Amino acid sequence: MAAKGYVVLFTNPRGSTSYGQDFGNVIQYHYPGDDAKDLLAGVDALVRRGLVDEAHLGVTGGSGGGVLTNWLITQTTRFAAAVSQRSIADWAGFWYTADFTLFRPNWFKGAPWEDPADYAARSPITFVKSITTPLMLIEGEADLRTPPADGGEQLFRALKYLHRPVVMVRFPEESHELSRSGKPWHRVERLRHIVGWFDKYLLGKTAEGYDIP
């Protein structure tokens, strides 16, 4: 993205590593939450410094970053485009279907049927009606870590129902590692999709395959 002329902000919000265990654990039972606020604070800093045009902001992320991308566009309309990669839309569905079982006592205090309100309060799908940002969803069809059925597919179907601008790109035979160890041509295609989406909605360029109102 930087090579294409974009200003790229890559932050280290609360809940991430390198600032100690307390910093990493502060979002326990509150994810997404203050970490999303930190991301927006980073954007505010760039705007204050005059480094970016506030009318042409994009947001993207994968896995945990995909969760935060989904969450941010339910909480704010400041982004002109978003690309959510291998994400989660419904935490309750994820609890039942993901291969990542050790998260359960660390991210939630109980099972979905024991505290459904907490799962719903932190699930982007709960607030899907608030999404107006043009959204691209990128999924690996063999992703067991963040199964598409509880991530991109839910948001895609809901946003289509709401007549909002949304597309979903599904890569056959690709796992959660698509961006890192996926088939080389799929990794190249993924990047082209991301750049094409941002070029259309942030720069107003016509890109083949993205002719969506």
N, C-alpha and C positions, 0 to 999 in steps of 0.2 A: 504493500500500500504506500509506503514512503517513496519507493522508487517511481510510483505513479503520480507523485506530487501531493499526496495527502499528508496532513499532520497527524501523526499517530500518537495517542496517549495510552501508555501502558502503566497502570498504577499498582500499588501494593496495599489494598484496603484492609481494614480490620477483618480478621479471620484467615489471613494468609500467613506465609512464613517469613522468617528472617528477623522478626522483632520479638522473639521469645514466645513461650507457651501461653502466657496470659493473653497476649495479643492474638494468637491463633485461636484461642478458646472463647474469646469474648462474644462470638456470635452463636455459641452453643444454645440450642433451643430457640434461636432468634435468627434463623437463616431462611430466606434473605431478610435483610434488615438494615443495620447500620453500615454494613459493607456497601450496600447500594448508595447510601448517603455519601460515603467516602468517594465513590466513583463520580458522583455528580459534583462534589467539591473540587475534584481534579479538573473537571470540565470548566467549572466556574473560574478556576485559576488561569486556564488557557484563554478564556474569553477576556478576563481582566487585562491580560498581557497583550491583547490584540493579535494573538497568534492564529485564531480561527474565526470564521464567520458563524455567528450563533444561529443563523438561519439555515445553515447547511451542515448540520452535525449528523454523524452516523454512529451506530453502536453495534458491536459484534462480540461474540465470545462463544467458547465451546465448553461443554460439560458444565462445571460449576459456572463458567462464564456464560453458558447458554441459559442457565437458570436465571442469572442476573439480567441478561438481555431481555428475557421474557418479562421479568419482574419490572424492570425499569420502564418499559413501554406501557405497562398497566398503571404506572404511577405518575408519568409525565408525558407531555406531548412535545417536548423540546427537540426530540430527534426526528430528522426528516426521513430516515431510513434505518432499518435494523436487519441484521442477519444473525439468526439464532442457530447454533450448531450443536447437534447431539445433546439436546436439552431435556428438561423435565417441565411439564405443565401441571401435572396432577401428582402430588406427593403420595396420596393414598394409593393410587394405581401403581406408582413406582414401588411402594413397599411390598406389593404382592408379586411383582413381575421381574424386578431387577435381579441380576446375579450378585449384586453388592449387598450382602446381608448384614455385615458388621456395623453398618451405619445406624441400625435401629436404636440401640440405647444411647447413642451419642448425639443424634440429631433430633429425635423426638422422645418424649418421656414415656410413651406407650404406643400401642398398636392403633391403627386407624379407627377401629370401632370403639376404642377406649377414650379417645379424645378427638372426635371428628372435627370439632371446631378449630383446633390448632392446625390440623392438616389443611383444612380449607382456607384458613386465614393466610397461610404461606404458599398457597398454590396459585400461580399466575392464571390458570384457567378460571378461577373464581371471579376474576376481575376482567375477563376477556372483553366485555362490552366497552371497557374504557380504551381499548387499543384502536388507535387511528393511524399509527405509524405504518407505512408500507413494510411488510415483513417477509423475508425469505427464510425458510426453514430447511436446514441441511441435515439429512439423516443417512446413516448406514443401515441397510436392511438387516444385517447380521449383528447389530449392536445389542448386546445383552446387558451392558452396564446402564445405559439410559434407553430402554426399549422405545422405539418410535411411537408405539401405540399410546404411551403415557406422556409423550412429549409433543413432537411436531405434528403428529397426526391429529391430536385433539385440537390444537390451536388452528391448524389448517382448516379442519372441518367447521369449527366454530366461526372463524373469520369469514369463510366462504358463505356461511349462513347469514352472517351480518353484512355481507356485500362490502367487505373491506379488502384493500389491496394486499394479496398474500400469494406466494408460490411455495411449493415444496419440491426440493431436489432430493431424490432418493438414489443412493449408490448401491447397486447390487453387490452382494457378497462382502460388503465392507463392515468392519466392526467399529468399536469406539475409538480405535486407533487410526481411523481414516486419514487424518491430517498428518500423522507422524509416520505410519508404516503401511498405509494403504497402497494399492497399486499405483505406480507412478503416474499413469495417465489420469487416474481418478484424482490424485492430488493436484495435478495441473488444472483439471476441469473444475475442481472445487474453487480454486483461487480465481479462475476466470468468472465463475458465477458470482462470487463475492464482489469482485471489482465491477462487473457488469451491472449489478444491482445498485451499487453506490454511484457509479457513473450516471446512471439514469436519474436517480432521485436526488442526488446531491449536486451533480454538475449539469443536469439537464441534457446529457448526451443520449443519443439514440443507440441502443445496444440490441443486437439481434437476440430474440428470445425473451425480451423484457417489455413487450408492447402491452403494458397493463395500465388502465386509466389511473 
